[in-house]
Amino acid sequence: MAQNKVFEDLTRLMADATEMAQGVRREAETAMKSQLERLLATMDVVTREEFEAVKQMAAKARDENERLSARLAAFEAELAQKAKAAGN
């Protein structure tokens, strides 16, 4: 019976140690997260949402630029053709 009591005490001690280790881990994670958030707050970084919005705007601008470049090339070709016809 005394041996069972020792095992029970040892089991309880291990469970308490495990809970304590988990608590320390959670505290460490919380402290590290707070430090990282403070560090990021001092840096000039953008949020993911801001980045995605600007990325989308850049894609639209690139598409518009390609469309306008194609129109300009067509107008220049038409102008060159009219100039050639006027020269004949």
C-alpha positions in Angstrom: 0.0 0.0 0.0 2.8 2.4 0.8 4.2 1.7 -2.6 0.9 2.7 -4.2 1.0 5.9 -2.2 4.5 6.7 -3.5 3.3 6.0 -7.1 0.2 8.2 -6.6 2.4 11.0 -5.2 4.9 10.7 -8.0 2.0 10.7 -10.6 0.5 13.8 -9.0 3.9 15.5 -8.9 4.5 14.7 -12.6 1.1 16.0 -13.5 1.7 19.2 -11.6 5.1 19.6 -13.2 3.5 19.2 -16.6 0.9 21.8 -15.9 3.5 24.2 -14.6 5.7 23.7 -17.7 2.7 24.3 -19.9 1.9 27.5 -18.0 5.5 28.7 -18.4 5.3 27.9 -22.1 2.1 30.0 -22.5 3.7 32.9 -20.5 6.8 32.7 -22.7 4.7 32.7 -25.9 2.6 35.7 -24.7 5.7 37.6 -23.7 7.4 36.9 -27.1 4.2 37.8 -29.0 4.0 41.1 -27.1 7.7 41.9 -27.8 7.2 41.1 -31.5 4.1 43.2 -31.7 6.0 46.2 -30.1 8.9 45.7 -32.5 6.6 45.6 -35.5 4.8 48.7 -34.3 8.1 50.6 -34.3 8.9 49.4 -37.8 7.4 50.8 -41.0 5.6 47.7 -42.2 2.2 47.3 -43.9 -0.6 44.9 -43.0 -1.4 42.0 -45.3 -4.7 43.7 -46.2 -2.8 46.9 -47.3 -0.3 44.8 -49.3 -3.0 42.9 -51.1 -5.0 46.1 -51.9 -1.9 47.7 -53.4 -1.0 44.5 -55.2 -4.5 44.5 -56.8 -4.2 48.2 -57.7 -0.8 47.5 -59.4 -2.3 44.6 -61.4 -5.1 46.9 -62.6 -2.7 49.6 -63.5 -0.5 47.2 -65.4 -3.5 45.8 -67.4 -4.6 49.4 -68.2 -1.0 50.3 -69.3 -0.9 47.3 -71.6 -4.3 48.2 -73.1 -3.3 51.8 -73.7 0.1 50.7 -75.2 -1.8 48.5 -77.6 -4.1 51.4 -78.6 -1.2 53.8 -79.0 0.6 51.3 -81.2 -2.5 50.9 -83.4 -2.9 54.7 -83.6 0.8 55.1 -84.6 0.4 52.4 -87.3 -2.7 54.1 -88.6 -0.9 57.5 -88.6 2.1 56.1 -90.4 -0.2 54.5 -93.0 -2.0 57.8 -93.6 1.3 59.6 -93.9 2.5 57.1 -96.4 -0.8 57.4 -98.4 -0.6 61.2 -98.3 3.0 61.1 -99.6 2.0 59.1 -102.7 
